[in-house]
Amino acid sequence: MAVVATISSWEKKRPLLLATLVLAAAAWLAWDGWLNWPAQDNQIVKKMLVSHDVSTAGKKLLRTWPGWQAASANQRLEFDRFVHRSNFSGWHSVTDIKNQRWIFLVMVCVGIGSLFWFSRVRGRKLSADESGLLLADNTRIDWSQITIIDNRRWTSHGIVTLTYTTAGNETRHTKMDGVIYENIGPLLNEVAARAKSAKMVPPP
C-alpha cells in the first residue's frame, strides 16, 4: 500500500490568496484608469470654467473640451499642458492614466499566473510504495537508486534531502519539505525503511 504526502493546504492557498489580492488591486486600478480619473479631469475643467483665475481666452479653450473619453489624443495633450500652466491641482495627465492602465494589465497577468500556479500545485503529491518513490513531477526513483538520506536540516527546517542516481548514472538531489507537503513523516519513515543501501545522515 502506498504512503502518500499531499501538498499542504497553505501551499494551495498561497496562489489563491495572491490571485485574490492582485485581481482586487487590478479592479481598483481599472476603476481609476478608465472611469474615476477621466471623470475627475472633466470636473476640473468645469471648475476652471467658473474660476476667476482663468483668463477669457483660457475659458474659450476649456469650452472646446468634449470630455476625456471623447477627446482626441492631441486634445488631451493640449489640456495637459494648459492645466499645468494654469497651476490647477488634481489633474491626471495622459501619462498618469496610461501608466495606471498598464499597471492594471500587468496585475491581471500576475493574477492569471497565480491561478495557473494553483492549477499546477493543487494536485501535487509524493508517494512511496514497494517499488520506489514517486516525486511530484512523476519522476520515479527505485529504492536502490537512493544513495544518501540527509536529515541535517530536518530539525531546523523540516527538510530532508535525498541524493539518488538516475538510470544514466547521473547524481541528482531532491528535497522533501515538511512545510510544502502534509503527512511527510510517515513517507520519510517509509523511505528510511526501504532505501536500505542509502547512507543515513542524522540531524545535528
N, C-alpha and C positions, 0 to 999 in steps of 0.2 A: 504493500500500500504506500502511495506517495505521500511524503510530508511536504506541505505547501506553505510558503510565506508570501502573502499577498501584499500589494502596495498599501502603504499606510493611508488612513483617512486624511491625514494632514497633507500628504503628497498629492492626493486627489483634489483637496480643497484649494490648495495654493493657486493653481492656474485659474480656477473658477473665481476665486477672490480677486485675482489680478484682473481678469476679464471684466468683472462687475465694476471695479473701481475705474478702470481705464475707459470703458464704454460710457459710464456715467459722466466722467470728465469730458469725454468726446461730445456727449449730448449738450453739455453746458457750453462748450466751445462752438458747437454748431449754432446754438441759440444766439450767442453773441455775434458770430461771424456772418450769419445770414439774415438775422432779424433785429436783434437788440441794438447793435452798434449802428447799422444803417438808419434805424428809426431815431436813435439819439442824434445822429448828424442832421436828420430832417428837422428835429426840434430846435437844434442850434440855429439853423437857417431862419426859422420862424422868430426866434429870439432876436437875431441880428436885424431882422426887418423892422422891429419896433424899438431898436436900440438907438439912443442919441449919439452913440459913439461911432456909428457907421454913416459915412457920407451918402449924399443923394445918389452919386454915381455908383457907390457900392451897393445900395439898395436896388438900384436898377439891375445890377448883375444878379443879385440874390433872387429877384423875381423870375429869373430865367431857370431857376433850379427845378427840375421836374420830379425830384425825389431820387434817393440814392439808387434804388433798383432800376429806375428808368433812365438815369443819367448815363451818358456815354463815357468812355474811358477818359477822353480829353476833358470833359466837363468835370469829372471827379478830380482829376489832377489840378485843373484850374481852381476849383473851390478849395482844395488842399492848400494851395499857395495863398489864396485870398484870405481864408480864415486864419492862417498862420500870421500873415501880415497884420491882420486886424486884432491879433492877440486875444482871441476868444478861446477859452479852455474847454476841454471835453470833446473836442472834435477828433474823430477817428479817421486817420488818413487811409488812402488806398493801400499803403503798405501794411498798416496795422491790421486791416480787415483781411488782406491776403494772407498775412502770417497766421492769423487766427484760423483761417480755413485750412492752411497747410498743416498746422499742428493738429487740427481735427482729423485730417486724413491719416496722419502718422499714428494718432491714438487708435483710430479704427483698425489700422493694420496690426498694431500691438494687441488689441483686443481679440481680433480674429486669430492671431498667432497663439494667444493664450488658450483659446478654445481648441485649437488644433493640438496644442500641448496636452490639454486634458484628455482629448480623444486618444492620444498616444499612450498616456501613462495609466489610465483608469483600469486597464486590464493586465498590467504588468505583474508578474509573479515569478518566484523562484520555486523549483520543486526538486525533490530528491527521491529516488526510488532504488530498486535493487541494481539497476543497470548504470546509474550515474546521476549527475547533477544537470538540471536544465536551467540555463540562465534566462533572464527576461528577454533577451534578443534571440531566443531559441537556439543558442549555442549549447550543444550537449557535450558534457565532459565526463568521460568514463572515470570511475574511481581510481583506476590505475594511472591515469594521466596526472592526477594531483600530486605535486611533489612537496609543497610547503603549505602548512596552515599557520598563518602568522596572526597570533592573538595579542600582539603588543599594544594595539590601540583599542582593544575591546573594553577595558575598564574605563578609559578616559573618553572615548568617542563612540563606543558601541559598534566598532568596525572590525571585521576580520578580513584579512587579505589572503586570497588563495593564489598560489602560483601553480601553473599547470603547463604541460607540453601538448602541443597540437599534433595532429596526425602527420604534419610536415616537419615535426621535431622543432617547432618554434616555441620559445618560452613566453608565456603571457600571464597577466595578473588580472584578477577581478576582485572587487570589493563587495563584501556582504555587510550592508549597512542596516543596523537595527533601527535607525530613525526613518529610513525610507521604506523598510519592509516590516510588517507586523508578523508576529509568531516566528521570528527568525531563530529564537533559541532552540526549539526542537529541531529545526532544519540543520543548524550548526552541529547539534549533537549527532544527527544522522551522518553528517559529513565526517565528523571525527571518528565515528564508529566504523564507517565503510571505507574511508580512504586509508587503509591500513599501512600502505607503503609511504605515506606522506610524513615529512618531518614536522613535528608539532612544536611551534614556538610559543611558549606560555606568556601570559601577560606579566608585566613587571611587578 
